[in-house]
Amino acid sequence: PERDGLPNLLEYAFVGDPAACAGTAVPSRGIVEPSPGVRFLTLTFPVRKFTTGLRYTVEANNHLSGSWTPVWSSADGFTHAQVVAADDQADRTVVTIKDTAALGSQPGRFLRVRVTEP
């Protein structure tokens, strides 16, 4: 580790270089409004190409404690209903994943990306 605070697996998964302190694209949040007054949280992040050893899973939770509910997994593919956008690039696909619950329908809502080695 180069002591930048990010685990090497996440740096690699988000198209960074675990041996350097620069270049990692971390997930960013946003909001999409598919119809007037109905808004959903989104996460945008890169999915590294040419790697079969990683699984990306977007999960949701209302309280930051307890169990997290899967929203989308890279095994679902880029045409899944929760995929808002998939920008195909040379070494990655930058995806935007939409939550399954509209904002305001829950007391609080949080999204995260979990990267695992299956």
Beta strands, then each sheet from edge to edge (+ up, - down):
strand 1: 28-35
strand 2: 38-48
strand 3: 55-61
strand 4: 69-73
strand 5: 83-88
strand 6: 92-98
strand 7: 110-116
sheet 1: 1+ 2- 6+ 5-
sheet 2: 4+ 3- 7+
end
